[in-house]
Amino acid sequence: MIKPPVVRVLLPRILEQYRLNQEGIHGVPHWGRVLENGRRLAALTGADLAVIEMFSIFHDACRRSDGWDPEHGPRGAALARRLREQLGLDDGQFAELISACEFHTSGPAVEASITVLTCLDADRLDIPRVGMSIKPDLLSTAAGRNPETLSWAGKRAASRVLPAVCADEWDWRP
């Protein structure tokens, strides 16, 4: 029997506890753009795609508001710990996911692995969705600072593109 993709199974469990609007600025469309940003960056950085996929759905999954919420990254990491057995990550990948979620709210992680840095950049590239500009000096990878990447991700974020991954891979529709 073919198992369904991990995220398709996890997403309903994550959304059961999600307190905000699933379609909002920190909701599922944002998670999908983070994944697509991460995939694009990983092609250049060599980052681990399995970790990027999990980061995309956990990094903002435990927000309590769309405003200032400095503990949402550690809460997302705690949720990942509770669902650990279902993630399909080995110990090293899981450690990187936890680091990426925790660093997500504490600022740039210059000493982190390329996978963690790619996760953080994938999220930061989606900041125009809230009317802010991408600040290349806050990006940790050369791939993230690439002008083509900045333009591509910035336009998608500003127009709040609903990524195909949400419906096609996650079976989520607004």
Beta strands, then each sheet from edge to edge (+ up, - down):
end
